[in-house]
Amino acid sequence: MDDAQLYTLRVWRGAGRWRAVLRAVGDEKTTSFTAPEPLAAWLRAGGSDAPVPAPPVQGPGDGAVEGQVEQREQQ
């Protein structure tokens, strides 16, 4: 069994929108999700070593891609 890794997960919901930011404790890299399905797919795939799932097609609204996933280093 691999070593366990602890993550913090922040989820924002409201006004018909959903966003989550995931970060491994002690790591500066964050992964953002704009729909629950890509987050669940990332977790099912094994977490930190798993490839980030590709976003689905563009959703309705202000041009934001529903299900978009973004990784970035915190500054």
mmCIF file of the N, C-alpha and C atoms, coordinates in Angstrom:
data_MODEL
# 
_entry.id   MODEL 
# 
loop_
_atom_site.group_PDB 
_atom_site.id 
_atom_site.type_symbol 
_atom_site.label_atom_id 
_atom_site.label_alt_id 
_atom_site.label_comp_id 
_atom_site.label_asym_id 
_atom_site.label_entity_id 
_atom_site.label_seq_id 
_atom_site.pdbx_PDB_ins_code 
_atom_site.Cartn_x 
_atom_site.Cartn_y 
_atom_site.Cartn_z 
_atom_site.occupancy 
_atom_site.B_iso_or_equiv 
_atom_site.pdbx_formal_charge 
_atom_site.auth_seq_id 
_atom_site.auth_comp_id 
_atom_site.auth_asym_id 
_atom_site.auth_atom_id 
_atom_site.pdbx_PDB_model_num 
ATOM 1   N N  . MET A 1 1  ? 0.845   -1.184 0.000   1.00 0.00 ? 1  MET A N  1 
ATOM 2   C CA . MET A 1 1  ? 0.000   0.000  0.000   1.00 0.00 ? 1  MET A CA 1 
ATOM 3   C C  . MET A 1 1  ? 0.884   1.238  0.000   1.00 0.00 ? 1  MET A C  1 
ATOM 4   N N  . ASP A 1 2  ? 0.517   2.227  -0.796  1.00 0.00 ? 2  ASP A N  1 
ATOM 5   C CA . ASP A 1 2  ? 1.260   3.484  -0.866  1.00 0.00 ? 2  ASP A CA 1 
ATOM 6   C C  . ASP A 1 2  ? 1.030   4.305  0.396   1.00 0.00 ? 2  ASP A C  1 
ATOM 7   N N  . ASP A 1 3  ? 1.952   5.249  0.627   1.00 0.00 ? 3  ASP A N  1 
ATOM 8   C CA . ASP A 1 3  ? 1.760   6.167  1.739   1.00 0.00 ? 3  ASP A CA 1 
ATOM 9   C C  . ASP A 1 3  ? 0.522   7.020  1.485   1.00 0.00 ? 3  ASP A C  1 
ATOM 10  N N  . ALA A 1 4  ? -0.204  7.303  2.533   1.00 0.00 ? 4  ALA A N  1 
ATOM 11  C CA . ALA A 1 4  ? -1.391  8.157  2.427   1.00 0.00 ? 4  ALA A CA 1 
ATOM 12  C C  . ALA A 1 4  ? -0.961  9.604  2.264   1.00 0.00 ? 4  ALA A C  1 
ATOM 13  N N  . GLN A 1 5  ? -1.748  10.367 1.562   1.00 0.00 ? 5  GLN A N  1 
ATOM 14  C CA . GLN A 1 5  ? -1.483  11.794 1.401   1.00 0.00 ? 5  GLN A CA 1 
ATOM 15  C C  . GLN A 1 5  ? -2.720  12.562 1.844   1.00 0.00 ? 5  GLN A C  1 
ATOM 16  N N  . LEU A 1 6  ? -2.519  13.601 2.617   1.00 0.00 ? 6  LEU A N  1 
ATOM 17  C CA . LEU A 1 6  ? -3.601  14.419 3.136   1.00 0.00 ? 6  LEU A CA 1 
ATOM 18  C C  . LEU A 1 6  ? -3.824  15.617 2.206   1.00 0.00 ? 6  LEU A C  1 
ATOM 19  N N  . TYR A 1 7  ? -5.078  15.899 1.893   1.00 0.00 ? 7  TYR A N  1 
ATOM 20  C CA . TYR A 1 7  ? -5.447  17.000 1.009   1.00 0.00 ? 7  TYR A CA 1 
ATOM 21  C C  . TYR A 1 7  ? -6.413  17.940 1.709   1.00 0.00 ? 7  TYR A C  1 
ATOM 22  N N  . THR A 1 8  ? -6.401  19.191 1.287   1.00 0.00 ? 8  THR A N  1 
ATOM 23  C CA . THR A 1 8  ? -7.467  20.114 1.666   1.00 0.00 ? 8  THR A CA 1 
ATOM 24  C C  . THR A 1 8  ? -8.319  20.330 0.424   1.00 0.00 ? 8  THR A C  1 
ATOM 25  N N  . LEU A 1 9  ? -9.616  20.376 0.620   1.00 0.00 ? 9  LEU A N  1 
ATOM 26  C CA . LEU A 1 9  ? -10.566 20.565 -0.468  1.00 0.00 ? 9  LEU A CA 1 
ATOM 27  C C  . LEU A 1 9  ? -11.524 21.673 -0.077  1.00 0.00 ? 9  LEU A C  1 
ATOM 28  N N  . ARG A 1 10 ? -11.578 22.714 -0.901  1.00 0.00 ? 10 ARG A N  1 
ATOM 29  C CA . ARG A 1 10 ? -12.520 23.813 -0.669  1.00 0.00 ? 10 ARG A CA 1 
ATOM 30  C C  . ARG A 1 10 ? -13.530 23.784 -1.798  1.00 0.00 ? 10 ARG A C  1 
ATOM 31  N N  . VAL A 1 11 ? -14.804 23.832 -1.441  1.00 0.00 ? 11 VAL A N  1 
ATOM 32  C CA . VAL A 1 11 ? -15.882 23.787 -2.421  1.00 0.00 ? 11 VAL A CA 1 
ATOM 33  C C  . VAL A 1 11 ? -16.756 25.018 -2.238  1.00 0.00 ? 11 VAL A C  1 
ATOM 34  N N  . TRP A 1 12 ? -17.042 25.687 -3.355  1.00 0.00 ? 12 TRP A N  1 
ATOM 35  C CA . TRP A 1 12 ? -17.938 26.832 -3.371  1.00 0.00 ? 12 TRP A CA 1 
ATOM 36  C C  . TRP A 1 12 ? -19.140 26.471 -4.236  1.00 0.00 ? 12 TRP A C  1 
ATOM 37  N N  . ARG A 1 13 ? -20.333 26.745 -3.717  1.00 0.00 ? 13 ARG A N  1 
ATOM 38  C CA . ARG A 1 13 ? -21.557 26.514 -4.472  1.00 0.00 ? 13 ARG A CA 1 
ATOM 39  C C  . ARG A 1 13 ? -22.438 27.722 -4.302  1.00 0.00 ? 13 ARG A C  1 
ATOM 40  N N  . GLY A 1 14 ? -23.169 28.037 -5.340  1.00 0.00 ? 14 GLY A N  1 
ATOM 41  C CA . GLY A 1 14 ? -24.118 29.135 -5.252  1.00 0.00 ? 14 GLY A CA 1 
ATOM 42  C C  . GLY A 1 14 ? -24.369 29.739 -6.613  1.00 0.00 ? 14 GLY A C  1 
ATOM 43  N N  . ALA A 1 15 ? -25.532 30.321 -6.772  1.00 0.00 ? 15 ALA A N  1 
ATOM 44  C CA . ALA A 1 15 ? -25.923 30.984 -8.014  1.00 0.00 ? 15 ALA A CA 1 
ATOM 45  C C  . ALA A 1 15 ? -25.755 30.056 -9.222  1.00 0.00 ? 15 ALA A C  1 
ATOM 46  N N  . GLY A 1 16 ? -26.041 28.765 -9.016  1.00 0.00 ? 16 GLY A N  1 
ATOM 47  C CA . GLY A 1 16 ? -25.962 27.821 -10.119 1.00 0.00 ? 16 GLY A CA 1 
ATOM 48  C C  . GLY A 1 16 ? -24.555 27.448 -10.548 1.00 0.00 ? 16 GLY A C  1 
ATOM 49  N N  . ARG A 1 17 ? -23.560 27.788 -9.752  1.00 0.00 ? 17 ARG A N  1 
ATOM 50  C CA . ARG A 1 17 ? -22.162 27.497 -10.099 1.00 0.00 ? 17 ARG A CA 1 
ATOM 51  C C  . ARG A 1 17 ? -21.547 26.599 -9.036  1.00 0.00 ? 17 ARG A C  1 
ATOM 52  N N  . TRP A 1 18 ? -20.493 25.904 -9.419  1.00 0.00 ? 18 TRP A N  1 
ATOM 53  C CA . TRP A 1 18 ? -19.793 24.989 -8.517  1.00 0.00 ? 18 TRP A CA 1 
ATOM 54  C C  . TRP A 1 18 ? -18.305 25.090 -8.814  1.00 0.00 ? 18 TRP A C  1 
ATOM 55  N N  . ARG A 1 19 ? -17.487 25.160 -7.762  1.00 0.00 ? 19 ARG A N  1 
ATOM 56  C CA . ARG A 1 19 ? -16.030 25.231 -7.934  1.00 0.00 ? 19 ARG A CA 1 
ATOM 57  C C  . ARG A 1 19 ? -15.379 24.551 -6.738  1.00 0.00 ? 19 ARG A C  1 
ATOM 58  N N  . ALA A 1 20 ? -14.294 23.830 -6.996  1.00 0.00 ? 20 ALA A N  1 
ATOM 59  C CA . ALA A 1 20 ? -13.531 23.181 -5.932  1.00 0.00 ? 20 ALA A CA 1 
ATOM 60  C C  . ALA A 1 20 ? -12.051 23.368 -6.212  1.00 0.00 ? 20 ALA A C  1 
ATOM 61  N N  . VAL A 1 21 ? -11.287 23.566 -5.153  1.00 0.00 ? 21 VAL A N  1 
ATOM 62  C CA . VAL A 1 21 ? -9.828  23.666 -5.246  1.00 0.00 ? 21 VAL A CA 1 
ATOM 63  C C  . VAL A 1 21 ? -9.251  22.630 -4.299  1.00 0.00 ? 21 VAL A C  1 
ATOM 64  N N  . LEU A 1 22 ? -8.367  21.799 -4.842  1.00 0.00 ? 22 LEU A N  1 
ATOM 65  C CA . LEU A 1 22 ? -7.754  20.708 -4.105  1.00 0.00 ? 22 LEU A CA 1 
ATOM 66  C C  . LEU A 1 22 ? -6.255  20.959 -4.006  1.00 0.00 ? 22 LEU A C  1 
ATOM 67  N N  . ARG A 1 23 ? -5.691  20.761 -2.802  1.00 0.00 ? 23 ARG A N  1 
ATOM 68  C CA . ARG A 1 23 ? -4.251  20.949 -2.611  1.00 0.00 ? 23 ARG A CA 1 
ATOM 69  C C  . ARG A 1 23 ? -3.753  19.925 -1.618  1.00 0.00 ? 23 ARG A C  1 
ATOM 70  N N  . ALA A 1 24 ? -2.643  19.276 -1.965  1.00 0.00 ? 24 ALA A N  1 
ATOM 71  C CA . ALA A 1 24 ? -2.008  18.358 -1.022  1.00 0.00 ? 24 ALA A CA 1 
ATOM 72  C C  . ALA A 1 24 ? -1.373  19.187 0.089   1.00 0.00 ? 24 ALA A C  1 
ATOM 73  N N  . VAL A 1 25 ? -1.539  18.749 1.320   1.00 0.00 ? 25 VAL A N  1 
ATOM 74  C CA . VAL A 1 25 ? -0.948  19.457 2.454   1.00 0.00 ? 25 VAL A CA 1 
ATOM 75  C C  . VAL A 1 25 ? 0.567   19.465 2.269   1.00 0.00 ? 25 VAL A C  1 
ATOM 76  N N  . GLY A 1 26 ? 1.167   20.637 2.393   1.00 0.00 ? 26 GLY A N  1 
ATOM 77  C CA . GLY A 1 26 ? 2.605   20.786 2.224   1.00 0.00 ? 26 GLY A CA 1 
ATOM 78  C C  . GLY A 1 26 ? 3.031   21.033 0.792   1.00 0.00 ? 26 GLY A C  1 
ATOM 79  N N  . ASP A 1 27 ? 2.085   21.079 -0.131  1.00 0.00 ? 27 ASP A N  1 
ATOM 80  C CA . ASP A 1 27 ? 2.387   21.313 -1.547  1.00 0.00 ? 27 ASP A CA 1 
ATOM 81  C C  . ASP A 1 27 ? 1.790   22.661 -1.947  1.00 0.00 ? 27 ASP A C  1 
ATOM 82  N N  . GLU A 1 28 ? 2.451   23.346 -2.863  1.00 0.00 ? 28 GLU A N  1 
ATOM 83  C CA . GLU A 1 28 ? 1.944   24.635 -3.306  1.00 0.00 ? 28 GLU A CA 1 
ATOM 84  C C  . GLU A 1 28 ? 1.073   24.536 -4.548  1.00 0.00 ? 28 GLU A C  1 
ATOM 85  N N  . LYS A 1 29 ? 1.110   23.389 -5.231  1.00 0.00 ? 29 LYS A N  1 
ATOM 86  C CA . LYS A 1 29 ? 0.318   23.215 -6.448  1.00 0.00 ? 29 LYS A CA 1 
ATOM 87  C C  . LYS A 1 29 ? -1.137  22.949 -6.084  1.00 0.00 ? 29 LYS A C  1 
ATOM 88  N N  . THR A 1 30 ? -2.057  23.647 -6.763  1.00 0.00 ? 30 THR A N  1 
ATOM 89  C CA . THR A 1 30 ? -3.479  23.414 -6.575  1.00 0.00 ? 30 THR A CA 1 
ATOM 90  C C  . THR A 1 30 ? -4.079  22.891 -7.867  1.00 0.00 ? 30 THR A C  1 
ATOM 91  N N  . THR A 1 31 ? -5.172  22.174 -7.730  1.00 0.00 ? 31 THR A N  1 
ATOM 92  C CA . THR A 1 31 ? -5.934  21.711 -8.876  1.00 0.00 ? 31 THR A CA 1 
ATOM 93  C C  . THR A 1 31 ? -7.353  22.198 -8.680  1.00 0.00 ? 31 THR A C  1 
ATOM 94  N N  . SER A 1 32 ? -7.873  22.926 -9.663  1.00 0.00 ? 32 SER A N  1 
ATOM 95  C CA . SER A 1 32 ? -9.219  23.494 -9.584  1.00 0.00 ? 32 SER A CA 1 
ATOM 96  C C  . SER A 1 32 ? -10.163 22.722 -10.489 1.00 0.00 ? 32 SER A C  1 
ATOM 97  N N  . PHE A 1 33 ? -11.387 22.553 -10.021 1.00 0.00 ? 33 PHE A N  1 
ATOM 98  C CA . PHE A 1 33 ? -12.428 21.864 -10.771 1.00 0.00 ? 33 PHE A CA 1 
ATOM 99  C C  . PHE A 1 33 ? -13.669 22.747 -10.790 1.00 0.00 ? 33 PHE A C  1 
ATOM 100 N N  . THR A 1 34 ? -14.385 22.782 -11.905 1.00 0.00 ? 34 THR A N  1 
ATOM 101 C CA . THR A 1 34 ? -15.612 23.570 -11.984 1.00 0.00 ? 34 THR A CA 1 
ATOM 102 C C  . THR A 1 34 ? -16.854 22.694 -12.100 1.00 0.00 ? 34 THR A C  1 
ATOM 103 N N  . ALA A 1 35 ? -16.699 21.405 -11.853 1.00 0.00 ? 35 ALA A N  1 
ATOM 104 C CA . ALA A 1 35 ? -17.825 20.471 -11.798 1.00 0.00 ? 35 ALA A CA 1 
ATOM 105 C C  . ALA A 1 35 ? -17.404 19.281 -10.937 1.00 0.00 ? 35 ALA A C  1 
ATOM 106 N N  . PRO A 1 36 ? -18.348 18.639 -10.268 1.00 0.00 ? 36 PRO A N  1 
ATOM 107 C CA . PRO A 1 36 ? -17.989 17.530 -9.392  1.00 0.00 ? 36 PRO A CA 1 
ATOM 108 C C  . PRO A 1 36 ? -17.473 16.295 -10.129 1.00 0.00 ? 36 PRO A C  1 
ATOM 109 N N  . GLU A 1 37 ? -17.944 16.045 -11.341 1.00 0.00 ? 37 GLU A N  1 
ATOM 110 C CA . GLU A 1 37 ? -17.566 14.825 -12.055 1.00 0.00 ? 37 GLU A CA 1 
ATOM 111 C C  . GLU A 1 37 ? -16.064 14.715 -12.312 1.00 0.00 ? 37 GLU A C  1 
ATOM 112 N N  . PRO A 1 38 ? -15.384 15.764 -12.799 1.00 0.00 ? 38 PRO A N  1 
ATOM 113 C CA . PRO A 1 38 ? -13.921 15.647 -12.989 1.00 0.00 ? 38 PRO A CA 1 
ATOM 114 C C  . PRO A 1 38 ? -13.169 15.421 -11.675 1.00 0.00 ? 38 PRO A C  1 
ATOM 115 N N  . LEU A 1 39 ? -13.646 16.020 -10.587 1.00 0.00 ? 39 LEU A N  1 
ATOM 116 C CA . LEU A 1 39 ? -13.020 15.789 -9.282  1.00 0.00 ? 39 LEU A CA 1 
ATOM 117 C C  . LEU A 1 39 ? -13.165 14.315 -8.894  1.00 0.00 ? 39 LEU A C  1 
ATOM 118 N N  . ALA A 1 40 ? -14.363 13.771 -9.056  1.00 0.00 ? 40 ALA A N  1 
ATOM 119 C CA . ALA A 1 40 ? -14.587 12.356 -8.735  1.00 0.00 ? 40 ALA A CA 1 
ATOM 120 C C  . ALA A 1 40 ? -13.727 11.455 -9.625  1.00 0.00 ? 40 ALA A C  1 
ATOM 121 N N  . ALA A 1 41 ? -13.606 11.798 -10.907 1.00 0.00 ? 41 ALA A N  1 
ATOM 122 C CA . ALA A 1 41 ? -12.776 10.999 -11.827 1.00 0.00 ? 41 ALA A CA 1 
ATOM 123 C C  . ALA A 1 41 ? -11.312 11.052 -11.402 1.00 0.00 ? 41 ALA A C  1 
ATOM 124 N N  . TRP A 1 42 ? -10.834 12.205 -10.986 1.00 0.00 ? 42 TRP A N  1 
ATOM 125 C CA . TRP A 1 42 ? -9.447  12.368 -10.531 1.00 0.00 ? 42 TRP A CA 1 
ATOM 126 C C  . TRP A 1 42 ? -9.195  11.505 -9.296  1.00 0.00 ? 42 TRP A C  1 
ATOM 127 N N  . LEU A 1 43 ? -10.142 11.510 -8.361  1.00 0.00 ? 43 LEU A N  1 
ATOM 128 C CA . LEU A 1 43 ? -9.991  10.700 -7.160  1.00 0.00 ? 43 LEU A CA 1 
ATOM 129 C C  . LEU A 1 43 ? -10.050 9.211  -7.479  1.00 0.00 ? 43 LEU A C  1 
ATOM 130 N N  . ARG A 1 44 ? -10.967 8.811  -8.367  1.00 0.00 ? 44 ARG A N  1 
ATOM 131 C CA . ARG A 1 44 ? -11.062 7.397  -8.751  1.00 0.00 ? 44 ARG A CA 1 
ATOM 132 C C  . ARG A 1 44 ? -9.791  6.920  -9.438  1.00 0.00 ? 44 ARG A C  1 
ATOM 133 N N  . ALA A 1 45 ? -9.126  7.821  -10.180 1.00 0.00 ? 45 ALA A N  1 
ATOM 134 C CA . ALA A 1 45 ? -7.913  7.458  -10.918 1.00 0.00 ? 45 ALA A CA 1 
ATOM 135 C C  . ALA A 1 45 ? -6.694  7.342  -10.015 1.00 0.00 ? 45 ALA A C  1 
ATOM 136 N N  . GLY A 1 46 ? -6.811  7.747  -8.774  1.00 0.00 ? 46 GLY A N  1 
ATOM 137 C CA . GLY A 1 46 ? -5.698  7.552  -7.855  1.00 0.00 ? 46 GLY A CA 1 
ATOM 138 C C  . GLY A 1 46 ? -5.109  8.811  -7.283  1.00 0.00 ? 46 GLY A C  1 
ATOM 139 N N  . GLY A 1 47 ? -5.634  9.951  -7.607  1.00 0.00 ? 47 GLY A N  1 
ATOM 140 C CA . GLY A 1 47 ? -5.175  11.174 -6.964  1.00 0.00 ? 47 GLY A CA 1 
ATOM 141 C C  . GLY A 1 47 ? -3.971  11.820 -7.597  1.00 0.00 ? 47 GLY A C  1 
ATOM 142 N N  . SER A 1 48 ? -2.979  12.179 -6.775  1.00 0.00 ? 48 SER A N  1 
ATOM 143 C CA . SER A 1 48 ? -1.897  13.073 -7.181  1.00 0.00 ? 48 SER A CA 1 
ATOM 144 C C  . SER A 1 48 ? -1.109  12.611 -8.396  1.00 0.00 ? 48 SER A C  1 
ATOM 145 N N  . ASP A 1 49 ? -0.960  11.306 -8.605  1.00 0.00 ? 49 ASP A N  1 
ATOM 146 C CA . ASP A 1 49 ? -0.214  10.829 -9.767  1.00 0.00 ? 49 ASP A CA 1 
ATOM 147 C C  . ASP A 1 49 ? -1.111  10.633 -10.986 1.00 0.00 ? 49 ASP A C  1 
ATOM 148 N N  . ALA A 1 50 ? -2.399  10.807 -10.801 1.00 0.00 ? 50 ALA A N  1 
ATOM 149 C CA . ALA A 1 50 ? -3.347  10.579 -11.892 1.00 0.00 ? 50 ALA A CA 1 
ATOM 150 C C  . ALA A 1 50 ? -3.359  11.775 -12.838 1.00 0.00 ? 50 ALA A C  1 
ATOM 151 N N  . PRO A 1 51 ? -3.525  11.522 -14.129 1.00 0.00 ? 51 PRO A N  1 
ATOM 152 C CA . PRO A 1 51 ? -3.679  12.652 -15.041 1.00 0.00 ? 51 PRO A CA 1 
ATOM 153 C C  . PRO A 1 51 ? -4.980  13.377 -14.744 1.00 0.00 ? 51 PRO A C  1 
ATOM 154 N N  . VAL A 1 52 ? -4.965  14.675 -14.909 1.00 0.00 ? 52 VAL A N  1 
ATOM 155 C CA . VAL A 1 52 ? -6.170  15.469 -14.688 1.00 0.00 ? 52 VAL A CA 1 
ATOM 156 C C  . VAL A 1 52 ? -7.112  15.225 -15.858 1.00 0.00 ? 52 VAL A C  1 
ATOM 157 N N  . PRO A 1 53 ? -8.374  14.878 -15.593 1.00 0.00 ? 53 PRO A N  1 
ATOM 158 C CA . PRO A 1 53 ? -9.298  14.595 -16.690 1.00 0.00 ? 53 PRO A CA 1 
ATOM 159 C C  . PRO A 1 53 ? -9.528  15.808 -17.575 1.00 0.00 ? 53 PRO A C  1 
ATOM 160 N N  . ALA A 1 54 ? -9.695  15.547 -18.844 1.00 0.00 ? 54 ALA A N  1 
ATOM 161 C CA . ALA A 1 54 ? -9.952  16.636 -19.799 1.00 0.00 ? 54 ALA A CA 1 
ATOM 162 C C  . ALA A 1 54 ? -11.341 17.206 -19.564 1.00 0.00 ? 54 ALA A C  1 
ATOM 163 N N  . PRO A 1 55 ? -11.511 18.516 -19.759 1.00 0.00 ? 55 PRO A N  1 
ATOM 164 C CA . PRO A 1 55 ? -12.832 19.114 -19.563 1.00 0.00 ? 55 PRO A CA 1 
ATOM 165 C C  . PRO A 1 55 ? -13.783 18.709 -20.677 1.00 0.00 ? 55 PRO A C  1 
ATOM 166 N N  . PRO A 1 56 ? -15.078 18.593 -20.349 1.00 0.00 ? 56 PRO A N  1 
ATOM 167 C CA . PRO A 1 56 ? -16.061 18.322 -21.397 1.00 0.00 ? 56 PRO A CA 1 
ATOM 168 C C  . PRO A 1 56 ? -16.325 19.560 -22.235 1.00 0.00 ? 56 PRO A C  1 
ATOM 169 N N  . VAL A 1 57 ? -17.270 19.466 -23.134 1.00 0.00 ? 57 VAL A N  1 
ATOM 170 C CA . VAL A 1 57 ? -17.581 20.582 -24.040 1.00 0.00 ? 57 VAL A CA 1 
ATOM 171 C C  . VAL A 1 57 ? -18.058 21.798 -23.273 1.00 0.00 ? 57 VAL A C  1 
ATOM 172 N N  . GLN A 1 58 ? -18.006 22.949 -23.937 1.00 0.00 ? 58 GLN A N  1 
ATOM 173 C CA . GLN A 1 58 ? -18.382 24.213 -23.306 1.00 0.00 ? 58 GLN A CA 1 
ATOM 174 C C  . GLN A 1 58 ? -19.839 24.191 -22.882 1.00 0.00 ? 58 GLN A C  1 
ATOM 175 N N  . GLY A 1 59 ? -20.088 24.713 -21.689 1.00 0.00 ? 59 GLY A N  1 
ATOM 176 C CA . GLY A 1 59 ? -21.439 24.758 -21.145 1.00 0.00 ? 59 GLY A CA 1 
ATOM 177 C C  . GLY A 1 59 ? -22.114 26.085 -21.408 1.00 0.00 ? 59 GLY A C  1 
ATOM 178 N N  . PRO A 1 60 ? -23.367 26.214 -20.989 1.00 0.00 ? 60 PRO A N  1 
ATOM 179 C CA . PRO A 1 60 ? -24.110 27.451 -21.196 1.00 0.00 ? 60 PRO A CA 1 
ATOM 180 C C  . PRO A 1 60 ? -23.609 28.551 -20.264 1.00 0.00 ? 60 PRO A C  1 
ATOM 181 N N  . GLY A 1 61 ? -23.973 29.767 -20.566 1.00 0.00 ? 61 GLY A N  1 
ATOM 182 C CA . GLY A 1 61 ? -23.645 30.858 -19.654 1.00 0.00 ? 61 GLY A CA 1 
ATOM 183 C C  . GLY A 1 61 ? -22.620 31.813 -20.214 1.00 0.00 ? 61 GLY A C  1 
ATOM 184 N N  . ASP A 1 62 ? -21.669 32.182 -19.371 1.00 0.00 ? 62 ASP A N  1 
ATOM 185 C CA . ASP A 1 62 ? -20.730 33.247 -19.713 1.00 0.00 ? 62 ASP A CA 1 
ATOM 186 C C  . ASP A 1 62 ? -19.516 32.764 -20.494 1.00 0.00 ? 62 ASP A C  1 
ATOM 187 N N  . GLY A 1 63 ? -19.589 31.598 -21.102 1.00 0.00 ? 63 GLY A N  1 
ATOM 188 C CA . GLY A 1 63 ? -18.466 31.106 -21.882 1.00 0.00 ? 63 GLY A CA 1 
ATOM 189 C C  . GLY A 1 63 ? -17.508 30.245 -21.095 1.00 0.00 ? 63 GLY A C  1 
ATOM 190 N N  . ALA A 1 64 ? -17.781 30.061 -19.796 1.00 0.00 ? 64 ALA A N  1 
ATOM 191 C CA . ALA A 1 64 ? -16.922 29.202 -18.989 1.00 0.00 ? 64 ALA A CA 1 
ATOM 192 C C  . ALA A 1 64 ? -17.123 27.757 -19.420 1.00 0.00 ? 64 ALA A C  1 
ATOM 193 N N  . VAL A 1 65 ? -16.077 26.996 -19.375 1.00 0.00 ? 65 VAL A N  1 
ATOM 194 C CA . VAL A 1 65 ? -16.162 25.585 -19.736 1.00 0.00 ? 65 VAL A CA 1 
ATOM 195 C C  . VAL A 1 65 ? -16.620 24.811 -18.513 1.00 0.00 ? 65 VAL A C  1 
ATOM 196 N N  . GLU A 1 66 ? -17.782 24.191 -18.599 1.00 0.00 ? 66 GLU A N  1 
ATOM 197 C CA . GLU A 1 66 ? -18.299 23.393 -17.491 1.00 0.00 ? 66 GLU A CA 1 
ATOM 198 C C  . GLU A 1 66 ? -17.415 22.173 -17.322 1.00 0.00 ? 66 GLU A C  1 
ATOM 199 N N  . GLY A 1 67 ? -16.976 21.930 -16.105 1.00 0.00 ? 67 GLY A N  1 
ATOM 200 C CA . GLY A 1 67 ? -16.113 20.798 -15.843 1.00 0.00 ? 67 GLY A CA 1 
ATOM 201 C C  . GLY A 1 67 ? -14.638 21.104 -16.047 1.00 0.00 ? 67 GLY A C  1 
ATOM 202 N N  . GLN A 1 68 ? -14.303 22.346 -16.281 1.00 0.00 ? 68 GLN A N  1 
ATOM 203 C CA . GLN A 1 68 ? -12.913 22.729 -16.518 1.00 0.00 ? 68 GLN A CA 1 
ATOM 204 C C  . GLN A 1 68 ? -12.043 22.374 -15.323 1.00 0.00 ? 68 GLN A C  1 
ATOM 205 N N  . VAL A 1 69 ? -10.840 21.930 -15.599 1.00 0.00 ? 69 VAL A N  1 
ATOM 206 C CA . VAL A 1 69 ? -9.869  21.581 -14.571 1.00 0.00 ? 69 VAL A CA 1 
ATOM 207 C C  . VAL A 1 69 ? -8.633  22.424 -14.806 1.00 0.00 ? 69 VAL A C  1 
ATOM 208 N N  . GLU A 1 70 ? -8.090  22.978 -13.756 1.00 0.00 ? 70 GLU A N  1 
ATOM 209 C CA . GLU A 1 70 ? -6.923  23.856 -13.887 1.00 0.00 ? 70 GLU A CA 1 
ATOM 210 C C  . GLU A 1 70 ? -5.938  23.523 -12.783 1.00 0.00 ? 70 GLU A C  1 
ATOM 211 N N  . GLN A 1 71 ? -4.658  23.429 -13.167 1.00 0.00 ? 71 GLN A N  1 
ATOM 212 C CA . GLN A 1 71 ? -3.612  23.210 -12.173 1.00 0.00 ? 71 GLN A CA 1 
ATOM 213 C C  . GLN A 1 71 ? -2.704  24.439 -12.169 1.00 0.00 ? 71 GLN A C  1 
ATOM 214 N N  . ARG A 1 72 ? -2.288  24.851 -10.978 1.00 0.00 ? 72 ARG A N  1 
ATOM 215 C CA . ARG A 1 72 ? -1.364  25.982 -10.915 1.00 0.00 ? 72 ARG A CA 1 
ATOM 216 C C  . ARG A 1 72 ? -0.576  25.960 -9.631  1.00 0.00 ? 72 ARG A C  1 
ATOM 217 N N  . GLU A 1 73 ? 0.561   26.612 -9.694  1.00 0.00 ? 73 GLU A N  1 
ATOM 218 C CA . GLU A 1 73 ? 1.406   26.783 -8.521  1.00 0.00 ? 73 GLU A CA 1 
ATOM 219 C C  . GLU A 1 73 ? 0.933   28.030 -7.787  1.00 0.00 ? 73 GLU A C  1 
ATOM 220 N N  . GLN A 1 74 ? 0.831   27.959 -6.458  1.00 0.00 ? 74 GLN A N  1 
ATOM 221 C CA . GLN A 1 74 ? 0.466   29.134 -5.683  1.00 0.00 ? 74 GLN A CA 1 
ATOM 222 C C  . GLN A 1 74 ? 1.664   30.057 -5.606  1.00 0.00 ? 74 GLN A C  1 
ATOM 223 N N  . GLN A 1 75 ? 1.394   31.334 -5.576  1.00 0.00 ? 75 GLN A N  1 
ATOM 224 C CA . GLN A 1 75 ? 2.476   32.319 -5.534  1.00 0.00 ? 75 GLN A CA 1 
ATOM 225 C C  . GLN A 1 75 ? 2.545   33.006 -4.212  1.00 0.00 ? 75 GLN A C  1 
# 
